[in-house]
């Protein structure tokens, strides 16, 4: 580009990293990649292999990534035995790109993979590839390694309807070029096929869980600008737009507060109380995962399985609660976390660069029949008490057994508990409560009640979710619902993704207002959905909500502002 035509890049231009190919002496990238990225309005930045210690320094400067084409993969690196017809491999590049791709996903950058880049995407996410189509797939495949010029399309692909690729190309069939003899075999779980060749070879994949990730087997950069392939530039335009959204989300994320209003992580601190099968996977909430996802604070709930409503049962529940509350204190101290109770304490911790932990109790069964426990635990810093869990207790009826009521809502003792919670500035949590309990609690409480981890029944007909009438009353009294990231509460078939969680957030916002909705993951208690499996993935809500048209101030409310405001109100009304 000459000095006369060069234009200075503006700050609004997203920066797209283009991963280089290499040989023994040279790092290189085809000019067509750079031209296509620049034509989208993005600033291209070439990425050469480097040590993992450099990844963070590089990634914090990027808004999107393009993984480019190249040679065959070293099969052993991905757990595959080598076939005799394997082509030339570049093991150093494979080692770098495998590690770099993981880092890119951890940072949740938008990704476009081209040819080898698409295969890399699939391999790194758990899929497999054909090392040689002719010997491993079938000998009569199309000529996927064409002799014609790169700018010439040689075969068509069928584009899947209702896919991102279909939306971008605006067609059900596209003419493409072809330069590969390896291809996707088994598709990774979090990807879906979005185009296939006439011989059945996978020609495009994209995220099935709401992640900005797209891969194509052909080389669209070589087709850009040709009369029959003008749509190919849209792939790069998509990456530009996603990168711009990512940049905006990152900027917002730095100033927003993020509070997960419910996790069951204390179960991992006291495993002897719970069945061993609860711990088949690592905790989804750790300081490292919180930092990666930008979660400033979590509410760690002491979960109690409903037991016998007897003196022995009550004594055991109370003792277990005391023990686990102390374990939370020890865990926070050992990990440098700030134990907080008030929004002011939370904000100070955030300003000091410390992750925060609020404490709560899930299941009023912990109280037994001794009302004095409320004051004692309030003094120890709990911010809410969930009135029940999966079973009736002395306080109220549970949603899990609503068809066989015990009290018909709150018991007389339950009304005393609600009053005592109000008196000590502790939120009344109606998640898990029967509808009768919900209405009684709203009527009995002098302060707004809230649901720490529930969703909208209109979208998922489950007794744990709140009906429209419940949501309207909750809002009328100043309360809020925090959408639960448990698959069965988002979709009846349980196959939920983060996009389903966003649907529930949208529904609540449209029904009762954005000031009445938040997010309560239920991580380590069954929560975790495709696209948001741990605290590390919380950042994904920012670009998704921006794409839904939320203002930045509205997103700040959803990700933590609403909870802090409600907590401040209830604590300010305490009468002790």
VOGU-3710 file (C-alpha; in Angstrom, 3 decimals, decimal comma):
1> xxxxxxxxxx> 0,000/0,000/0,000  1,442/3,372/-0,980  1,793/6,350/1,349  -0,905/8,116/-0,656  -3,498/5,369/-0,055  -2,508/4,226/3,422  -5,072/5,043/6,091  -4,223/5,121/9,815  -6,041/2,444/11,786  -8,519/3,762/14,321
11> xxxxxxxxxx> -8,843/2,398/17,841  -12,188/0,928/16,808  -10,512/-1,432/14,363  -10,319/-4,864/15,974  -7,000/-6,649/15,851  -7,063/-10,095/14,232  -4,150/-12,446/14,810  -3,173/-14,563/11,803  -1,195/-17,668/12,747  1,817/-18,175/10,504
21> xxxxxxxxxx> 2,959/-21,257/8,660  6,634/-22,120/8,788  9,468/-24,187/7,397  12,932/-24,819/8,811  14,052/-21,231/8,273  11,030/-19,022/7,643  7,727/-17,951/9,144  5,260/-17,070/6,406  1,635/-16,332/5,627  -0,163/-16,067/2,300
31> xxxxxxxxxx> -0,919/-12,472/1,391  -4,518/-13,399/0,599  -5,240/-13,996/4,296  -3,905/-10,561/5,193  -5,813/-8,857/2,393  -9,110/-10,508/3,354  -8,723/-9,572/7,029  -7,763/-6,002/6,135  -10,684/-5,745/3,716  -13,038/-6,521/6,597
41> xxxxxxxxxx> -11,821/-3,422/8,399  -9,671/-5,266/10,939  -6,001/-4,816/11,669  -4,057/-8,017/10,837  -1,264/-9,102/13,171  0,930/-12,059/12,235  1,488/-14,613/15,018  4,621/-16,748/14,930  5,215/-19,727/17,237  6,452/-18,717/20,670
51> xxxxxxxxxx> 6,742/-19,987/24,233  3,581/-20,437/26,269  4,785/-17,815/28,731  4,230/-15,256/25,947  0,644/-16,247/25,192  -1,061/-13,879/27,634  1,011/-10,935/26,433  -0,058/-11,668/22,850  -3,693/-12,527/23,480  -4,448/-9,413/25,483
61> xxxxxxxxxx> -3,658/-7,428/22,330  -5,974/-9,450/20,089  -9,712/-9,435/19,437  -9,914/-12,470/17,154  -7,815/-15,271/15,670  -7,446/-16,779/12,200  -5,873/-20,244/12,080  -4,496/-20,781/8,598  -3,832/-23,701/6,259  -0,697/-25,790/5,991
71> xxxxxxxxxx> 0,699/-29,314/6,137  -0,435/-32,506/7,824  -0,720/-32,980/11,556  1,573/-35,092/13,688  -0,956/-37,779/14,623  0,756/-38,938/17,812  0,265/-35,507/19,370  -3,477/-36,055/19,147  -3,537/-39,696/20,230  -3,749/-41,240/16,756
81> xxxxxxxxxx> -1,467/-43,912/15,261  0,287/-42,787/12,088  -0,919/-44,111/8,713  1,644/-44,990/5,982  0,270/-42,371/3,574  0,699/-39,460/5,973  2,122/-36,399/4,250  4,755/-33,941/5,443  4,260/-32,860/9,045  5,485/-29,839/10,975
91> xxxxxxxxxx> 5,661/-31,053/14,559  6,912/-27,772/16,114  3,978/-25,944/14,533  1,571/-28,618/15,778  2,899/-28,354/19,336  2,597/-24,574/19,311  -0,853/-24,438/17,738  -2,313/-27,076/20,041  -1,239/-25,076/23,093  -2,109/-21,732/21,524
101> xxxxxxxxxx> -5,589/-22,899/20,526  -6,305/-23,900/24,134  -5,169/-20,481/25,309  -7,348/-18,788/22,679  -10,385/-20,727/23,934  -9,521/-19,894/27,543  -9,486/-16,227/26,549  -12,690/-16,852/24,574  -11,537/-15,038/21,458  -13,557/-15,418/18,229
111> xxxxxxxxxx> -11,983/-18,004/15,925  -12,007/-18,594/12,175  -10,213/-21,754/11,021  -9,335/-22,327/7,380  -8,448/-25,744/5,936  -5,837/-27,078/8,381  -7,172/-24,462/10,833  -10,579/-26,147/10,811  -9,005/-29,552/11,410  -6,944/-28,089/14,267
121> xxxxxxxxxx> -10,104/-26,731/15,830  -11,761/-30,132/15,690  -8,721/-32,004/17,009  -8,135/-29,655/19,918  -11,773/-29,917/20,970  -11,727/-33,707/21,048  -12,612/-34,722/17,490  -10,558/-36,799/15,056  -9,378/-36,485/11,463  -8,714/-38,684/8,479
131> xxxxxxxxxx> -4,965/-38,569/7,950  -5,517/-39,536/4,318  -8,951/-39,443/2,726  -8,255/-42,011/0,004  -6,937/-44,762/2,264  -9,023/-44,047/5,382  -12,305/-42,718/3,985  -12,808/-44,094/0,482  -10,801/-44,199/-2,746  -13,438/-42,532/-4,927
141> xxxxxxxxxx> -13,508/-39,205/-3,120  -13,589/-35,971/-5,053  -10,317/-34,383/-6,102  -9,834/-32,531/-2,827  -6,307/-31,557/-3,827  -7,126/-29,637/-6,987  -4,632/-28,798/-9,731  -6,557/-25,724/-10,849  -5,597/-22,236/-9,633  -6,496/-21,387/-6,017
151> xxxxxxxxxx> -8,901/-18,723/-7,213  -10,982/-21,305/-9,083  -13,842/-23,199/-7,458  -13,858/-26,882/-8,401  -16,770/-28,423/-6,521  -19,871/-27,484/-4,583  -20,691/-27,945/-0,912  -24,129/-28,305/0,655  -24,631/-25,758/3,393  -26,756/-26,840/6,339
161> xxxxxxxxxx> -29,924/-24,819/6,883  -30,235/-22,747/10,062  -26,458/-22,674/10,461  -24,235/-19,653/10,959  -22,558/-20,478/7,659  -25,907/-20,484/5,859  -26,676/-17,085/7,322  -23,318/-15,715/6,206  -23,274/-17,134/2,677  -26,998/-16,681/2,078
171> xxxxxxxxxx> -27,232/-19,922/0,135  -27,780/-23,650/0,531  -24,974/-24,491/-1,888  -21,622/-22,847/-2,424  -18,839/-23,339/-4,978  -15,462/-23,828/-3,299  -11,848/-24,679/-4,009  -10,057/-27,621/-2,395  -6,459/-28,225/-1,237  -6,335/-31,007/1,341
181> xxxxxxxxxx> -6,000/-34,742/1,765  -6,761/-34,740/5,490  -10,243/-33,981/6,735  -12,544/-34,068/9,752  -13,598/-37,567/10,784  -15,433/-37,578/14,149  -16,761/-34,105/14,947  -15,984/-32,736/18,415  -18,900/-32,624/20,849  -19,162/-28,832/20,962
191> xxxxxxxxxx> -19,038/-28,466/17,169  -21,621/-29,165/14,501  -21,290/-29,766/10,779  -22,397/-26,808/8,699  -21,365/-27,935/5,189  -20,506/-31,189/3,403  -19,122/-32,087/-0,029  -21,068/-34,368/-2,413  -18,854/-37,281/-1,320  -19,777/-36,699/2,344
201> xxxxxxxxxx> -16,521/-35,066/3,411  -17,089/-32,446/6,104  -16,433/-29,031/4,605  -17,370/-26,708/7,488  -17,978/-26,831/11,227  -19,142/-24,272/13,741  -19,771/-24,044/17,452  -22,920/-25,741/18,684  -22,761/-24,021/22,081  -22,848/-20,321/21,315
211> xxxxxxxxxx> -19,106/-19,792/20,948  -17,918/-17,538/18,071  -16,089/-20,298/16,229  -16,302/-21,204/12,548  -14,132/-23,455/10,402  -14,163/-24,110/6,648  -12,180/-26,731/4,745  -11,734/-24,638/1,617  -9,680/-21,466/1,158  -12,118/-18,520/1,044
221> xxxxxxxxxx> -9,288/-15,987/1,071  -8,280/-17,192/-2,411  -11,849/-16,861/-3,701  -12,523/-13,361/-2,373  -13,164/-10,891/-5,167  -14,055/-13,408/-7,837  -17,418/-13,044/-9,496  -18,837/-16,357/-8,325  -17,481/-16,161/-4,807  -18,048/-12,639/-3,515
231> xxxxxxxxxx> -19,826/-14,064/-0,485  -16,525/-15,481/0,805  -15,508/-12,073/2,161  -18,448/-12,351/4,547  -16,579/-14,999/6,515  -13,862/-12,456/7,279  -16,458/-9,767/7,877  -18,055/-12,088/10,440  -14,719/-12,487/12,218  -14,303/-8,703/12,186
241> xxxxxxxxxx> -17,758/-8,161/13,692  -17,251/-10,813/16,357  -13,842/-9,350/17,174  -15,324/-5,879/17,527  -17,994/-7,299/19,831  -15,284/-9,104/21,793  -13,309/-5,878/22,208  -16,381/-4,037/23,458  -17,214/-6,913/25,814  -13,695/-6,947/27,247
251> xxxxxxxxxx> -13,819/-3,212/27,852  -17,170/-3,553/29,600  -15,977/-6,573/31,511  -13,157/-4,579/33,072  -15,569/-2,129/34,688  -18,546/-4,398/35,356  -19,030/-6,362/38,541  -19,654/-10,067/38,242  -21,258/-12,076/41,042  -22,419/-15,678/40,747
261> xxxxxxxxxx> -25,261/-15,828/43,265  -25,143/-19,558/43,902  -22,570/-22,336/43,832  -22,213/-25,507/45,872  -18,421/-25,507/45,962  -18,309/-26,054/49,769  -19,269/-29,665/48,989  -15,700/-30,085/47,743  -14,434/-28,779/51,078  -16,426/-31,340/53,055
271> xxxxxxxxxx> -16,716/-34,382/50,816  -17,325/-36,808/53,677  -20,870/-35,458/54,021  -21,851/-36,253/50,447  -21,993/-39,259/48,090  -18,673/-39,943/46,296  -20,369/-39,730/42,882  -20,766/-35,987/43,407  -17,021/-35,576/42,856  -16,316/-37,323/39,583
281> xxxxxxxxxx> -15,141/-34,044/38,050  -12,987/-31,200/39,366  -14,689/-28,219/40,954  -16,150/-25,762/38,477  -15,379/-22,831/40,797  -11,751/-22,203/41,746  -9,807/-18,960/42,172  -7,996/-19,639/38,885  -11,247/-20,262/36,982  -12,833/-17,173/38,530
291> xxxxxxxxxx> -9,918/-15,022/37,431  -10,020/-16,405/33,906  -13,739/-15,707/33,610  -13,589/-12,357/35,389  -15,916/-13,472/38,190  -15,333/-10,994/41,008  -17,309/-12,886/43,619  -19,383/-15,984/44,281  -21,948/-16,931/46,862  -20,820/-20,248/48,325
301> xxxxxxxxxx> -23,796/-22,068/49,777  -23,719/-24,698/52,493  -25,883/-27,378/50,908  -27,782/-29,736/53,207  -29,585/-32,789/51,953  -33,052/-33,020/53,499  -33,026/-35,539/56,336  -35,354/-36,600/59,097  -37,281/-33,858/60,871  -36,300/-35,159/64,276
311> xxxxxxxxxx> -34,162/-33,925/67,151  -31,250/-36,077/65,973  -31,712/-34,976/62,373  -31,829/-31,301/63,364  -28,749/-31,600/65,569  -26,768/-33,258/62,790  -27,854/-30,639/60,221  -26,925/-27,746/62,480  -23,543/-29,265/63,310  -22,837/-29,910/59,610
321> xxxxxxxxxx> -23,691/-26,315/58,795  -21,363/-24,983/61,485  -18,568/-27,220/60,241  -18,883/-26,253/56,570  -19,180/-22,540/57,317  -15,873/-22,833/59,135  -14,403/-24,744/56,196  -15,392/-21,901/53,863  -13,502/-19,499/56,139  -10,420/-21,729/56,013
331> xxxxxxxxxx> -10,681/-22,151/52,225  -10,883/-18,393/51,714  -7,887/-17,764/53,964  -5,813/-20,480/52,268  -6,560/-19,060/48,795  -6,266/-15,360/49,568  -9,984/-14,746/49,010  -11,876/-11,994/50,771  -14,798/-13,131/52,921  -17,440/-10,448/52,512
341> xxxxxxxxxx> -20,987/-9,882/53,692  -21,899/-6,395/52,498  -21,729/-4,817/49,041  -19,281/-2,258/50,460  -16,949/-5,040/51,596  -17,283/-6,659/48,191  -16,404/-3,472/46,333  -13,391/-2,866/48,577  -12,154/-6,387/47,863  -12,598/-5,763/44,149
351> xxxxxxxxxx> -10,675/-2,487/44,333  -7,915/-4,335/46,190  -7,766/-6,934/43,415  -9,092/-9,749/45,603  -11,741/-12,280/44,685  -14,693/-12,275/47,056  -16,751/-15,001/48,718  -20,195/-14,477/50,219  -21,623/-17,242/52,417  -25,144/-18,671/52,360
361> xxxxxxxxxx> -27,089/-21,707/53,528  -29,100/-23,867/51,131  -31,916/-25,533/53,063  -33,536/-24,103/56,184  -33,371/-27,636/57,558  -30,069/-26,425/58,998  -31,966/-24,307/61,548  -33,701/-27,346/63,003  -36,272/-25,927/65,390  -33,952/-23,374/67,003
371> xxxxxxxxxx> -34,651/-19,870/65,739  -31,500/-18,573/67,440  -29,413/-20,155/64,674  -30,500/-17,384/62,295  -28,865/-14,695/64,421  -25,782/-16,825/64,967  -25,239/-17,479/61,284  -26,064/-13,903/60,301  -23,256/-12,838/62,644  -20,973/-15,277/60,780
381> xxxxxxxxxx> -21,780/-13,532/57,502  -24,453/-15,469/55,624  -26,260/-13,312/53,077  -29,206/-15,592/52,315  -30,943/-18,722/53,457  -32,752/-20,997/51,010  -35,936/-21,969/52,831  -35,853/-25,601/51,673  -34,277/-28,029/49,252  -35,680/-31,209/47,718
391> xxxxxxxxxx> -38,104/-32,137/50,454  -40,429/-30,539/52,976  -38,929/-29,355/56,236  -40,175/-27,684/59,402  -40,204/-24,311/57,654  -42,103/-24,924/54,437  -43,152/-27,119/51,539  -40,692/-27,885/48,743  -41,326/-27,800/44,993  -39,980/-31,339/44,700
401> xxxxxxxxxx> -42,909/-32,743/46,701  -45,534/-30,092/46,021  -48,132/-32,693/45,032  -48,076/-34,034/48,612  -48,079/-30,865/50,736  -47,116/-30,877/54,394  -47,852/-27,314/55,514  -49,586/-25,904/52,456  -46,791/-23,300/52,195  -44,977/-21,748/55,133
411> xxxxxxxxxx> -45,509/-23,281/58,545  -46,066/-21,077/61,606  -42,404/-21,676/62,439  -41,499/-20,768/58,846  -43,145/-17,370/59,273  -40,985/-16,812/62,329  -37,921/-17,769/60,332  -38,791/-15,279/57,575  -39,298/-12,517/60,161  -35,977/-13,364/61,785
421> xxxxxxxxxx> -34,180/-13,322/58,450  -35,653/-9,872/57,784  -34,581/-8,690/61,223  -30,979/-9,705/60,607  -30,738/-8,453/57,024  -30,536/-11,922/55,467  -32,173/-12,496/52,071  -35,092/-14,924/51,913  -34,322/-17,360/49,073  -37,330/-19,092/47,468
431> xxxxxxxxxx> -35,431/-21,335/45,027  -36,607/-24,944/45,581  -39,779/-23,714/47,300  -43,282/-24,859/46,355  -45,531/-22,227/44,783  -47,550/-22,103/48,003  -44,359/-21,408/49,938  -43,344/-18,733/47,454  -46,586/-16,797/47,860  -46,544/-17,160/51,645
441> xxxxxxxxxx> -42,930/-16,001/51,820  -43,599/-12,928/49,689  -46,585/-12,069/51,901  -44,734/-12,733/55,174  -41,487/-10,937/54,312  -41,139/-7,251/55,052  -38,347/-7,112/52,463  -38,065/-8,377/48,876  -37,445/-12,093/48,446  -35,279/-13,530/45,721
451> xxxxxxxxxx> -34,518/-16,763/43,916  -30,798/-17,514/44,013  -30,877/-20,106/41,201  -34,151/-20,569/39,306  -35,412/-20,001/35,778  -38,602/-19,176/33,836  -41,291/-21,859/33,780  -42,799/-20,441/30,597  -39,653/-21,561/28,747  -39,042/-24,773/30,708
461> xxxxxxxxxx> -42,007/-26,303/32,499  -40,321/-27,524/35,662  -41,681/-27,146/39,183  -38,389/-25,564/40,299  -38,921/-22,676/37,897  -41,048/-19,589/38,452  -44,320/-18,925/36,650  -45,091/-15,579/35,067  -47,369/-14,711/38,011  -44,579/-15,498/40,459
471> xxxxxxxxxx> -42,107/-13,418/38,473  -44,494/-10,455/38,330  -45,101/-10,583/42,076  -41,393/-10,975/42,740  -40,721/-7,813/40,755  -43,643/-5,898/42,265  -42,094/-6,454/45,702  -38,603/-5,482/44,519  -37,087/-8,968/44,304  -35,139/-10,762/41,596
481> xxxxxxxxxx> -34,520/-14,159/40,018  -31,062/-15,449/39,148  -31,112/-17,730/36,123  -29,792/-21,191/36,958  -27,270/-22,831/34,636  -28,668/-26,315/35,189  -29,701/-27,948/31,919  -32,974/-29,410/33,208  -34,183/-25,987/34,354  -33,428/-24,374/30,986
491> xxxxxxxxxx> -34,761/-27,037/28,604  -36,961/-30,006/29,318  -34,630/-32,270/27,337  -31,706/-31,014/29,423  -29,526/-30,330/26,360  -29,085/-26,685/27,200  -26,389/-24,275/26,095  -25,469/-20,802/27,219  -27,828/-19,486/24,549  -30,720/-21,088/26,454
501> xxxxxxxxxx> -29,625/-19,246/29,589  -29,646/-16,008/27,598  -33,177/-16,863/26,392  -34,313/-17,065/30,015  -32,572/-13,791/30,871  -34,292/-12,169/27,885  -37,653/-13,572/28,923  -37,396/-12,230/32,462  -36,151/-8,851/31,255  -39,037/-8,521/28,820
511> xxxxxxxxxx> -41,618/-9,663/31,372  -40,607/-7,796/34,536  -37,579/-5,643/33,729  -33,831/-6,037/33,578  -33,445/-4,839/37,172  -34,956/-8,117/38,405  -32,652/-10,699/36,821  -29,179/-12,080/37,505  -27,209/-15,325/37,187  -26,874/-18,110/39,769
521> xxxxxxxxxx> -24,884/-20,941/38,221  -25,455/-23,823/40,646  -21,921/-24,916/39,736  -20,731/-27,926/41,730  -24,362/-28,716/42,479  -25,363/-29,865/38,996  -24,968/-26,574/37,146  -22,905/-26,343/33,999  -24,162/-26,137/30,438  -22,489/-26,289/27,052
531> xxxxxxxxxx> -20,764/-22,969/26,545  -20,649/-22,209/30,267  -19,225/-25,145/32,153  -17,341/-23,290/34,879  -16,549/-19,848/36,260  -13,999/-19,508/33,477  -16,825/-19,239/30,929  -18,758/-16,412/32,590  -17,250/-13,859/30,244  -19,326/-15,337/27,398
541> xxxxxxxxxx> -22,422/-13,626/28,787  -20,978/-10,203/27,960  -20,694/-10,510/24,145  -23,887/-12,578/23,962  -25,915/-9,981/25,855  -24,355/-7,164/23,832  -25,385/-9,007/20,675  -28,936/-9,237/22,075  -29,079/-5,446/22,270  -28,539/-4,959/25,996
551> xxxxxxxxxx> -26,965/-1,673/26,956  -23,737/-1,792/28,902  -25,517/-0,521/32,022  -28,122/-3,284/31,696  -25,416/-5,916/31,473  -23,747/-4,542/34,588  -27,083/-4,995/36,356  -27,488/-8,600/35,189  -23,958/-9,751/35,990  -23,985/-8,539/39,583
561> xxxxxxxxxx> -25,361/-5,046/40,044  -28,924/-6,179/40,734  -27,837/-8,640/43,413  -25,637/-6,102/45,167  -28,408/-3,512/45,108  -30,954/-5,939/46,554  -28,519/-7,133/49,209  -27,797/-3,538/50,177  -31,515/-2,835/50,555  -32,214/-5,872/52,728
571> xxxxxx> -29,156/-5,348/54,918  -29,990/-1,662/55,380  -33,434/-2,674/56,680  -31,981/-4,961/59,383  -33,329/-4,194/62,848  -30,537/-5,478/65,085
//
